[in-house]
Amino acid sequence: MDVFWAILLVLLAGAAGGFVNVFIGDSGLHKPRVENDVFQPGFLGTVLVGALAALGSWGATKAMTIFGAELPISFSTGDVANALLVGFGAAKWFKSETEKNVLQKTAALAAGKSADPYAAVTIASSTPNQALSAALHMHP
């Protein structure tokens, strides 16, 4: 198999794994944006991270000579499955890091304001972006 096609298939499978991850959790299908001064990478960032992680994983397991002697490359269904799983896992990690940044900002804002029982319940039971919005609307 031509190396170009193998790389393309791995990228597509990793991107598919990342895309599936978009629908898990609260982030949903949105474009990259800045919300409450926090960058939200959206589905494009998640798909890109999934594709690149899958390519990195596949490259590490299928080390070959790119220039020099011609070596045939094998490509199996296991390679596609690995790319899907790695893409999904990398996208999950990326989303977790983004949500961690939102929650850290939420905690910093809420700690500097007076106690608000309603905001506390909202922060504890909502999505990271909704929690940040609640912290922003707390009274000083």
Buried (B, 14 or more C-beta within 10 A) or exposed (E): EEEEEBBEBBBBBBBBBBBBBBEEEEBEEEEEEEEBEBEBBBBBBBBBBBBBBBBBBBEEEBEEEEEEEEEEBEBEEEBBEBBBBBBBBBBBEBBEEBBEBBBEBBBEBBEEBEEBEEBBEBBEEBBBBBBBBBBBEBEE
